[in-house]
Amino acid sequence: MGIAFGAALIGIYILMIIQTGSFSMPLVIMMAIPLTIIGIMPGFWVLNLLTNRSIGGFENPVFFTATSMIAMIAMGGIVVRNSIVLIEFINDALNQGLPLREAILKSGATRFRPIVLTAATTALGAWPITLDPIFSGLAWALIFGLFA
């Protein structure tokens, strides 16, 4: 799954180069991807601290599984999409003659609510999946990554 994650990142980078015509802009856009890891890994650690219980004499932790890694790949796509839209808003504001700082602040304020609402609805939609024994890792990873 780690190789698939790396391949997905390379694929996103190549597509972004084609879309933007730049080698550096995709790197700026993809800088949000590590935030998903920062949210997911500590999230699983806290989840296991709070919910680890013994069942039949055996510990029953919530593991970071292959489905969790699939969620990490999905989160990479979500944050890249948000970054692309935000940068397009910034470029539009710059084309209207706003200074860079103003353009960033205006675009961030404009996009804040849609990004938070999208993250909240996705996390809420993943909540019922947390009860599934196989796909619970995917759901928890989505929830933790979106929270970050």
C-alpha positions in Angstrom: 0.0 0.0 0.0 2.9 2.3 0.6 4.0 1.8 -3.0 0.4 2.6 -4.1 0.5 5.8 -2.0 3.8 6.8 -3.6 2.4 6.0 -7.1 -0.7 8.1 -6.4 1.5 11.0 -5.3 3.6 10.8 -8.5 0.4 10.5 -10.6 -1.0 13.6 -8.9 2.2 15.5 -9.4 2.4 14.6 -13.2 -1.3 15.6 -13.7 -0.6 18.9 -11.8 2.4 19.6 -14.0 0.2 19.1 -17.1 -2.6 21.3 -15.7 -0.4 24.2 -14.4 2.5 24.1 -16.8 4.9 24.5 -13.9 7.1 22.1 -11.9 7.0 24.2 -8.7 3.3 25.0 -8.4 2.3 21.3 -8.0 4.7 21.0 -5.1 3.1 24.0 -3.4 -0.3 22.5 -4.0 0.8 19.1 -2.7 2.2 20.5 0.5 -1.2 19.9 2.2 -0.8 16.1 1.8 1.4 15.6 4.9 -1.3 17.2 7.0 -3.4 14.0 6.5 -0.6 11.9 8.0 -0.3 14.4 10.9 -4.0 13.9 11.5 -4.3 10.1 10.9 -1.3 8.7 12.9 -1.9 10.5 16.2 -5.6 9.9 15.7 -5.1 6.2 15.7 -2.8 6.4 18.7 -5.4 8.4 20.7 -8.2 6.0 19.6 -6.3 3.0 20.8 -5.6 4.7 24.1 -9.3 5.4 24.6 -11.0 2.3 23.2 -8.5 -0.6 23.6 -10.4 -3.2 25.6 -9.9 -6.9 26.3 -12.2 -9.3 24.4 -11.9 -13.0 25.4 -8.7 -12.3 27.2 -7.1 -10.6 24.1 -6.4 -7.0 23.5 -8.6 -5.5 20.7 -6.9 -2.4 19.4 -8.0 -0.5 16.2 -5.1 -1.1 13.8 -3.8 1.1 11.0 -4.7 -1.3 8.3 -4.6 -1.5 4.5 -8.0 0.2 4.3 -6.6 3.0 6.4 -3.9 3.4 3.8 -6.6 3.6 1.1 -8.1 6.4 3.1 -4.7 8.2 3.1 -4.6 8.0 -0.7 -8.2 9.4 -0.8 -7.3 12.2 1.6 -4.4 13.1 -0.7 -6.9 13.7 -3.5 -9.2 15.7 -1.3 -6.6 18.1 0.0 -5.1 18.5 -3.5 -8.5 19.4 -4.9 -9.0 22.0 -2.1 -5.6 23.4 -2.7 -6.2 23.7 -6.5 -9.5 25.6 -6.0 -7.9 27.9 -3.4 -5.0 28.7 -5.7 -7.4 29.4 -8.5 -9.3 31.8 -6.3 -6.0 33.5 -5.4 -5.0 33.8 -9.1 -8.4 35.3 -9.9 -8.0 37.9 -7.1 -4.5 38.7 -8.3 -5.9 39.2 -11.8 -8.4 41.7 -10.4 -5.5 43.8 -9.2 -5.4 42.9 -5.5 -2.0 42.6 -3.7 -0.9 39.1 -2.9 -1.6 39.4 0.8 -5.1 40.7 0.1 -5.7 38.0 -2.5 -4.7 35.2 -0.1 -6.8 36.6 2.8 -9.9 37.1 0.6 -9.6 33.7 -1.1 -9.0 31.9 2.2 -12.1 33.6 3.7 -14.2 32.8 0.7 -13.1 29.1 0.6 -13.1 28.4 4.3 -16.8 27.6 4.7 -17.0 25.2 1.7 -13.9 23.4 2.7 -15.1 22.9 6.3 -18.6 21.9 5.2 -17.2 19.3 2.7 -14.9 17.9 5.4 -17.7 17.8 8.0 -20.1 16.0 5.7 -17.5 13.5 4.6 -16.5 12.8 8.2 -20.2 12.4 9.1 -20.8 10.1 6.2 -17.8 7.9 7.3 -19.1 7.7 10.9 -21.4 4.6 10.3 -18.5 2.8 8.6 -16.6 2.8 11.9 -18.8 0.0 13.1 -17.7 -2.3 10.3 -14.8 -4.6 11.4 -13.0 -4.5 8.1 -13.5 -0.9 6.9 -13.4 0.8 10.3 -9.8 1.7 9.7 -10.7 3.5 6.5 -13.5 5.4 8.2 -11.3 6.4 11.2 -8.5 7.5 8.9 -10.9 9.7 6.9 -12.3 11.2 10.0 -8.9 11.9 11.6 -7.4 13.2 8.3 -10.3 15.5 7.7 -10.1 16.8 11.2 -6.5 17.8 10.7 
